[in-house]
């Protein structure tokens, strides 16, 4: 049985750090991503890769050549779908982008899940055969007495459902998926808040603090989320190996030992 080819994306964004974050996220969603970090390089890759890429993700603010100019040049030669985004909050940017040929235009600060949803919707509209396949239903992520269901966005501890905000759910989902490993503050901010942190920005810490209170302590009395000073946070694996091993069926990874 042959495996289904991956959907290939070209990501054009001058922010190398954001590209790395977004590439990692898109890869986890089953996409193959090629990156370019300035307008001219992105245009060259787009034109040279005609028939290679299924969709282009294009930032408006680029070094070398603006996103609008890149889009115009692509549209003059290719019919490939293009999703544009920008960190600016200018309604006119969206209007211009759509008028000159973008298939969609959204904020760079949006949740990456929204970007993935928009990509899949565009590929369905444009007849990409790989986008027609319904993704497998995600199984609940289980870590000890914690169960996180990404499909319904429900969280239970020992069978009791918790009432979490959207950001709190996102934080818990990322931390639980990496249980036993430290997740950096920057990655959490980008993935759960949709932006980078500034020097005196404590919003992430406030959300984590509120999440801790809602989760309560683990059965052994320790806090579930540990702060790693100047680095980030980690979700503590339960000490009962039989229960912690249940995470493997959800993640499909090797057991992570808690040091």
C-alpha positions as CSV (number, residue, x, y, z in Angstrom):
1,X,0.0,0.0,0.0
2,X,1.5,3.3,-1.0
3,X,1.6,6.2,1.4
4,X,-0.2,9.4,0.6
5,X,2.1,12.2,-0.6
6,X,2.4,15.1,1.8
7,X,1.0,18.6,1.0
8,X,4.0,20.8,0.2
9,X,4.0,24.4,1.4
10,X,6.3,27.4,0.6
11,X,6.6,29.7,3.6
12,X,8.0,33.2,2.8
13,X,8.7,35.2,6.0
14,X,11.7,37.3,7.0
15,X,11.4,36.4,10.7
16,X,13.6,33.3,10.9
17,X,12.5,32.4,14.5
18,X,8.8,32.6,13.5
19,X,9.5,30.5,10.4
20,X,11.1,27.8,12.6
21,X,8.2,27.8,15.0
22,X,5.6,27.7,12.2
23,X,7.5,25.1,10.2
24,X,7.6,22.8,13.3
25,X,3.8,23.3,13.9
26,X,2.9,22.7,10.3
27,X,5.1,19.6,10.1
28,X,3.2,18.2,13.2
29,X,0.0,18.7,11.1
30,X,1.3,16.7,8.2
31,X,2.7,19.4,5.9
32,X,6.0,19.5,4.2
33,X,7.4,23.1,4.5
34,X,10.1,24.9,2.5
35,X,11.1,28.3,3.8
36,X,12.5,31.5,2.3
37,X,13.5,34.6,4.3
38,X,13.3,37.5,1.9
39,X,11.0,38.5,-0.9
40,X,13.4,37.9,-3.8
41,X,14.4,34.4,-2.6
42,X,10.8,33.6,-2.0
43,X,9.8,34.6,-5.5
44,X,12.6,32.6,-7.0
45,X,11.6,29.5,-5.1
46,X,7.9,30.0,-6.0
47,X,8.6,30.3,-9.7
48,X,11.3,27.7,-9.9
49,X,9.1,25.3,-7.9
50,X,6.0,25.5,-10.2
51,X,4.1,22.3,-9.7
52,X,6.1,21.4,-6.6
53,X,4.2,23.5,-4.0
54,X,0.5,23.1,-3.2
55,X,0.2,26.5,-1.5
56,X,2.3,29.5,-0.5
57,X,2.2,31.3,2.9
58,X,3.4,34.8,2.4
59,X,4.2,37.6,4.9
60,X,3.4,41.1,3.9
61,X,6.5,42.7,5.5
62,X,9.6,41.2,3.8
63,X,13.2,42.4,3.2
64,X,14.2,42.8,-0.4
65,X,10.7,42.9,-1.9
66,X,7.3,43.5,-0.3
67,X,4.8,40.8,0.0
68,X,2.4,42.6,-2.3
69,X,5.0,42.8,-5.0
70,X,5.9,39.1,-4.5
71,X,2.2,38.2,-4.8
72,X,1.8,40.3,-8.0
73,X,4.8,38.6,-9.6
74,X,3.5,35.1,-8.6
75,X,0.0,35.8,-9.9
76,X,1.4,37.0,-13.2
77,X,2.8,33.5,-13.8
78,X,1.2,31.0,-11.4
79,X,-2.3,30.0,-10.3
80,X,-1.1,28.5,-7.0
81,X,-3.1,29.3,-3.8
82,X,-1.6,32.0,-1.6
83,X,-2.4,32.8,2.0
84,X,-1.0,36.2,3.2
85,X,-0.6,37.4,6.7
86,X,0.7,40.4,8.5
87,X,1.6,41.6,11.9
88,X,0.2,45.1,11.1
89,X,-3.4,45.9,12.1
90,X,-4.4,47.7,8.9
91,X,-7.7,46.8,7.2
92,X,-6.4,48.3,4.0
93,X,-3.6,45.7,3.8
94,X,-6.2,42.9,3.8
95,X,-8.3,44.7,1.1
96,X,-5.3,45.2,-1.2
97,X,-4.0,41.7,-0.6
98,X,-7.3,40.1,-1.6
99,X,-7.8,42.5,-4.5
100,X,-4.4,41.6,-6.1
101,X,-4.9,37.9,-5.7
102,X,-4.4,36.4,-2.2
103,X,-6.8,33.5,-1.5
104,X,-7.0,34.5,2.1
105,X,-5.5,37.2,4.4
106,X,-5.2,37.0,8.2
107,X,-3.3,38.3,11.2
108,X,0.2,36.9,11.8
109,X,-0.9,36.7,15.5
110,X,-3.7,34.3,14.9
111,X,-3.7,30.9,16.5
112,X,-1.7,28.5,14.2
113,X,-4.7,26.2,14.3
114,X,-6.7,28.8,12.4
115,X,-4.0,29.1,9.8
116,X,-4.1,25.3,9.3
117,X,-7.9,25.3,9.0
118,X,-7.7,28.1,6.4
119,X,-5.0,26.2,4.4
120,X,-7.1,23.1,4.3
121,X,-10.3,25.0,3.4
122,X,-8.5,26.7,0.5
123,X,-7.0,23.4,-0.8
124,X,-10.5,21.8,-0.7
125,X,-11.9,24.8,-2.7
126,X,-9.1,24.6,-5.2
127,X,-9.5,20.8,-5.7
128,X,-6.3,19.6,-4.0
129,X,-7.0,15.8,-3.9
130,X,-4.9,15.3,-0.7
131,X,-7.0,17.9,1.2
132,X,-10.1,15.8,0.6
133,X,-8.9,13.1,3.0
134,X,-10.4,13.5,6.4
135,X,-7.7,13.5,9.0
136,X,-7.8,10.8,11.6
137,X,-9.7,11.7,14.8
138,X,-7.1,12.6,17.4
139,X,-7.1,10.3,20.4
140,X,-7.3,11.9,23.9
141,X,-3.9,12.7,25.4
142,X,-3.6,10.9,28.8
143,X,-0.9,11.7,31.4
144,X,-1.7,10.0,34.7
145,X,-5.1,11.1,35.8
146,X,-5.2,14.0,33.3
147,X,-7.0,13.5,30.0
148,X,-6.9,16.2,27.3
149,X,-9.2,15.8,24.2
150,X,-8.0,18.0,21.4
151,X,-11.1,17.2,19.3
152,X,-13.6,18.4,21.8
153,X,-11.2,20.7,23.7
154,X,-12.3,19.0,26.9
155,X,-10.1,18.4,29.9
156,X,-10.7,15.9,32.7
157,X,-8.8,15.2,35.9
158,X,-9.7,11.9,37.5
159,X,-13.0,11.9,35.5
160,X,-14.0,15.4,36.6
161,X,-14.2,18.0,33.8
162,X,-12.4,21.3,34.1
163,X,-13.5,24.7,32.8
164,X,-10.5,26.2,31.1
165,X,-10.2,29.3,28.9
166,X,-9.0,28.9,25.3
167,X,-5.4,30.0,26.2
168,X,-5.3,27.8,29.3
169,X,-6.4,24.8,27.2
170,X,-3.7,25.6,24.6
171,X,-1.0,25.8,27.3
172,X,-2.1,22.5,28.9
173,X,-2.2,20.7,25.6
174,X,1.3,21.8,24.7
175,X,2.8,21.1,28.1
176,X,1.0,17.7,28.5
177,X,2.1,16.6,25.0
178,X,5.7,17.3,26.1
179,X,5.3,15.8,29.6
180,X,8.6,15.4,31.3
181,X,10.4,17.9,29.0
182,X,10.8,21.6,29.4
183,X,8.9,23.8,26.9
184,X,10.4,27.3,26.5
185,X,8.5,30.4,27.4
186,X,9.0,31.7,23.8
187,X,7.6,28.6,22.2
188,X,4.6,28.7,24.6
189,X,4.0,32.3,23.8
190,X,4.1,31.9,20.1
191,X,2.0,28.7,20.1
192,X,-0.5,29.6,22.7
193,X,-0.7,33.4,22.7
194,X,0.2,33.8,19.0
195,X,3.0,36.3,19.6
196,X,6.5,36.7,21.0
197,X,7.1,38.0,24.5
198,X,8.5,41.4,25.2
199,X,11.1,42.1,28.0
200,X,8.5,42.9,30.7
201,X,5.6,40.8,29.4
202,X,4.2,38.6,32.2
203,X,1.0,37.6,30.5
204,X,2.2,34.0,29.9
205,X,3.1,33.6,33.6
206,X,-0.4,34.9,34.6
207,X,-2.1,32.3,32.4
208,X,0.1,29.5,33.7
209,X,-0.6,30.6,37.3
210,X,-4.3,30.5,36.7
211,X,-4.0,27.1,35.0
212,X,-2.1,25.7,38.0
213,X,-4.8,26.7,40.3
214,X,-7.5,25.0,38.2
215,X,-5.5,21.8,37.9
216,X,-4.6,21.6,41.6
217,X,-1.9,19.2,42.9
218,X,-1.2,15.8,41.6
219,X,-2.2,12.8,43.7
220,X,1.3,12.6,45.2
221,X,0.9,16.3,46.4
222,X,3.3,17.9,43.9
223,X,2.4,20.7,41.5
224,X,1.6,19.5,38.1
225,X,3.4,22.3,36.3
226,X,7.0,23.2,37.3
227,X,8.7,26.5,36.5
228,X,12.2,26.1,35.2
229,X,13.7,29.5,36.0
230,X,14.7,31.7,33.0
231,X,13.8,28.8,30.6
232,X,10.1,27.7,30.6
233,X,7.7,25.2,32.1
234,X,7.2,21.5,32.2
235,X,4.4,19.2,33.1
236,X,5.5,16.7,35.7
237,X,5.1,13.0,34.7
238,X,3.3,11.0,37.3
239,X,5.4,8.7,39.4
240,X,3.3,5.6,38.8
241,X,5.0,4.1,35.7
242,X,1.9,2.1,34.7
243,X,-0.2,5.3,34.5
244,X,2.5,7.4,32.9
245,X,2.9,4.8,30.2
246,X,-0.6,5.5,29.0
247,X,0.7,8.6,27.3
248,X,2.4,6.4,24.7
249,X,-0.9,5.3,23.1
250,X,-1.8,9.0,22.5
251,X,1.6,10.3,21.3
252,X,3.1,7.3,19.6
253,X,6.5,8.1,21.2
254,X,9.0,6.3,23.3
255,X,8.6,6.5,27.1
256,X,10.1,9.6,28.6
257,X,11.7,8.9,32.0
258,X,11.2,11.5,34.7
259,X,14.7,12.4,36.1
